[in-house]
Amino acid sequence: MPSPRTIVIAGAGIGGLTAALALAAKGFRVILREKAERLEEVGAGLQLSPNASRILLDLGLQPQLAGAVVCPETVSIRTARSGGEVMRLPLAASAHADAPYWLVHRADLQGALLAAVQSHPNIDLRLASPVQAIEAAADAIRIDDLEAAALIGADGAWSAVRGKFFPGVQPQFSGLIAWRGTCNAAALPSDLRPSGVQLWMGPRAHLVIYPMSAGQRINLVAIVPGALLAPGWSTPDGSDDLNAHFSKARWPANARAMIATIDHWGRWPLYTMPDGGVWHSGRVALLGDAAHAMVPFAAQGAGMAIEDAAVLAKCLGETRNDGDIPAALARYAAQREPRVTRVQRTARQQGQIYHLQEPMAFARDTVMRLLGPKRLQARQDWIYNWRL
Ligand SMILES: Cc1cc2nc3c(=O)[nH]c(=O)nc-3n(C[C@H](O)[C@H](O)[C@H](O)COP(=O)(O)OP(=O)(O)OC[C@H]3O[C@@H](n4cnc5c(N)ncnc54)[C@H](O)[C@@H]3O)c2cc1C
């Protein structure tokens, strides 16, 4: 007989690692299966707002993260129309005494979560261990050679777990490419070095720049329309597309100077799941990008995965025995679906606003100035003020 309190998680990304810690804190034994042989330093910077940082602090990650994060004071919103600042939003004011706004390198966050997972006696992390065969029964679930009370698919946008239970639900290409690059802070001239977050809005494109790794590194993301490349097709100088979008005619010199500082770009086609996502079936639940991959324009994809993990652990922690688990997963789905749907829509709408072209771009900048920083910042409160 399997232990009644064993949960298998597929995927050790930000969502799966956080879920493992949150479930172990509720007394479950967790088997965390990751298909990769080692957890690579993929991705670049992440913004984590108070709704997410609070959960990580509750899981005891402050010591591991303290030296790596940057707590920005503001977001400077700029327009490519003039190169000028439209407004400065007070991020520090939206942080809470118990939860800061963090800028963090994904590798630093993953490293902190991984260290906590590896030192937890009730979490068994298995690398090079892809979840493949899944057989669902009424009283347990069989995952390859394991039997468990529940299976959590935290296996990303191309989730194998979702593929088994929701084969018709697939991520769609958004038509947008995220170009991600990093550089040493010292590589940027001091007048271009951001101390907080900079968001540059321009015609059919935007740019986000911020410091991370205790201010030593700069993260730069440029979002532009683009095509999917055929498998195996690669460009020797992949940033041609990018340079064409950020041409002299459309973007001011300082934005282009920051782009020129990056010597290696990663090209990330942005895929999204349908609004509302897909969440659970019997003893199986999805979490993070597997359920709700979204465009990153509200900077909430990882944040929502972290919230999912906390809500999932709360719902499963309320069960008395294995028989209660399907109902607990249904409660988890019901709690997450409305909020995540709203975040997905908000993210998409923000991208549309950032990418407006003339004359709408002029109207956007004018309305933003009229609204002022306090009212604009208050529009994020429903995201940042969330608590378990
Ligand atoms: C340009 C860009 C900027 C972003 N900026 C932000 C931001 O500022 N703030 C924010 O909150 N979010 C941001 N995001 C979103 C965020 O990166 C993702 O939402 C988040 O990393 C998803 O985490 P996850 O754990 O759900 O999935 P993933 O990170 O994809 O992890 C899935 C894991 O599952 C493993 N796996 C896959 N298949 C299997 C299998 N069959 N068995 C076992 N393991 C398997 C994979 O190897 C991987 O390790 C951004 C995204 C992009 C593209």
The ligand as an SDF file (V2000), in Angstrom:
LIG
                    3D

 53 58  0  0  0  0  0  0  0  0999 V2000
   10.0450   36.8580  -21.2270 C   0  0  0  0  0  0  0  0  0  0  0  0
    9.3970   36.3440  -19.9860 C   0  0  0  0  0  0  0  0  0  0  0  0
    9.4000   37.1410  -18.8430 C   0  0  0  0  0  0  0  0  0  0  0  0
    8.7470   36.6950  -17.6790 C   0  0  0  0  0  0  0  0  0  0  0  0
    8.7470   37.5190  -16.5950 N   0  0  0  0  0  0  0  0  0  0  0  0
    8.0700   37.1380  -15.4840 C   0  0  0  0  0  0  0  0  0  0  0  0
    8.0550   37.9800  -14.3410 C   0  0  0  0  0  0  0  0  0  0  0  0
    8.6500   39.0630  -14.3210 O   0  0  0  0  0  0  0  0  0  0  0  0
    7.3600   37.5580  -13.2340 N   0  0  0  0  0  0  0  0  0  0  0  0
    6.6910   36.3660  -13.2100 C   0  0  0  0  0  0  0  0  0  0  0  0
    6.0640   36.0430  -12.2010 O   0  0  0  0  0  0  0  0  0  0  0  0
    6.7100   35.5340  -14.2890 N   0  0  0  0  0  0  0  0  0  0  0  0
    7.3780   35.8940  -15.4140 C   0  0  0  0  0  0  0  0  0  0  0  0
    7.4270   35.0560  -16.5020 N   0  0  0  0  0  0  0  0  0  0  0  0
    6.6890   33.7760  -16.4540 C   0  0  0  0  0  0  0  0  0  0  0  0
    7.4370   32.6890  -15.7110 C   0  0  0  0  0  0  0  0  0  0  0  0
    8.7540   32.5490  -16.1850 O   0  0  0  0  0  0  0  0  0  0  0  0
    6.6980   31.3600  -15.8800 C   0  0  0  0  0  0  0  0  0  0  0  0
    5.3050   31.5520  -15.7350 O   0  0  0  0  0  0  0  0  0  0  0  0
    7.1340   30.3740  -14.7980 C   0  0  0  0  0  0  0  0  0  0  0  0
    8.5350   30.2110  -14.8400 O   0  0  0  0  0  0  0  0  0  0  0  0
    6.4360   29.0170  -15.0040 C   0  0  0  0  0  0  0  0  0  0  0  0
    6.9090   28.1020  -14.0490 O   0  0  0  0  0  0  0  0  0  0  0  0
    6.4100   26.5990  -14.0510 P   0  0  0  0  0  0  0  0  0  0  0  0
    7.0920   25.9550  -12.8840 O   0  0  0  0  0  0  0  0  0  0  0  0
    4.9280   26.5510  -14.1160 O   0  0  0  0  0  0  0  0  0  0  0  0
    6.9020   25.9740  -15.4150 O   0  0  0  0  0  0  0  0  0  0  0  0
    8.3810   25.7170  -15.9900 P   0  0  0  0  0  0  0  0  0  0  0  0
    9.3290   26.7390  -15.5030 O   0  0  0  0  0  0  0  0  0  0  0  0
    8.2190   25.5540  -17.4620 O   0  0  0  0  0  0  0  0  0  0  0  0
    8.8260   24.3190  -15.3390 O   0  0  0  0  0  0  0  0  0  0  0  0
    8.3320   23.0910  -15.8000 C   0  0  0  0  0  0  0  0  0  0  0  0
    9.3200   21.9990  -15.4270 C   0  0  0  0  0  0  0  0  0  0  0  0
    8.7340   20.7310  -15.7450 O   0  0  0  0  0  0  0  0  0  0  0  0
    9.7190   19.8870  -16.3340 C   0  0  0  0  0  0  0  0  0  0  0  0
    9.0100   18.8620  -17.1080 N   0  0  0  0  0  0  0  0  0  0  0  0
    8.4370   18.9690  -18.3260 C   0  0  0  0  0  0  0  0  0  0  0  0
    7.8520   17.8210  -18.6870 N   0  0  0  0  0  0  0  0  0  0  0  0
    8.0560   16.9470  -17.6500 C   0  0  0  0  0  0  0  0  0  0  0  0
    7.6810   15.5880  -17.4260 C   0  0  0  0  0  0  0  0  0  0  0  0
    6.9730   14.8770  -18.3080 N   0  0  0  0  0  0  0  0  0  0  0  0
    8.0460   15.0000  -16.2530 N   0  0  0  0  0  0  0  0  0  0  0  0
    8.7560   15.6940  -15.3190 C   0  0  0  0  0  0  0  0  0  0  0  0
    9.1610   16.9800  -15.5180 N   0  0  0  0  0  0  0  0  0  0  0  0
    8.7880   17.5990  -16.6570 C   0  0  0  0  0  0  0  0  0  0  0  0
   10.5610   20.8550  -17.1450 C   0  0  0  0  0  0  0  0  0  0  0  0
   11.8360   20.3120  -17.4290 O   0  0  0  0  0  0  0  0  0  0  0  0
   10.6340   22.0740  -16.1960 C   0  0  0  0  0  0  0  0  0  0  0  0
   11.7040   21.9560  -15.2950 O   0  0  0  0  0  0  0  0  0  0  0  0
    8.0970   35.4470  -17.6610 C   0  0  0  0  0  0  0  0  0  0  0  0
    8.1270   34.6300  -18.7950 C   0  0  0  0  0  0  0  0  0  0  0  0
    8.7660   35.0740  -19.9500 C   0  0  0  0  0  0  0  0  0  0  0  0
    8.7900   34.1910  -21.1580 C   0  0  0  0  0  0  0  0  0  0  0  0
  1  2  1  0
  2  3  1  0
  2 52  2  0
  3  4  2  0
  4  5  1  0
  4 50  1  0
  5  6  2  0
  6  7  1  0
  6 13  1  0
  7  8  2  0
  7  9  1  0
  9 10  1  0
 10 11  2  0
 10 12  1  0
 12 13  2  0
 13 14  1  0
 14 15  1  0
 14 50  1  0
 15 16  1  0
 16 17  1  0
 16 18  1  0
 18 19  1  0
 18 20  1  0
 20 21  1  0
 20 22  1  0
 22 23  1  0
 23 24  1  0
 24 25  2  0
 24 26  1  0
 24 27  1  0
 27 28  1  0
 28 29  2  0
 28 30  1  0
 28 31  1  0
 31 32  1  0
 32 33  1  0
 33 34  1  0
 33 48  1  0
 34 35  1  0
 35 36  1  0
 35 46  1  0
 36 37  1  0
 36 45  1  0
 37 38  2  0
 38 39  1  0
 39 40  1  0
 39 45  2  0
 40 41  1  0
 40 42  2  0
 42 43  1  0
 43 44  2  0
 44 45  1  0
 46 47  1  0
 46 48  1  0
 48 49  1  0
 50 51  2  0
 51 52  1  0
 52 53  1  0
M  END
$$$$
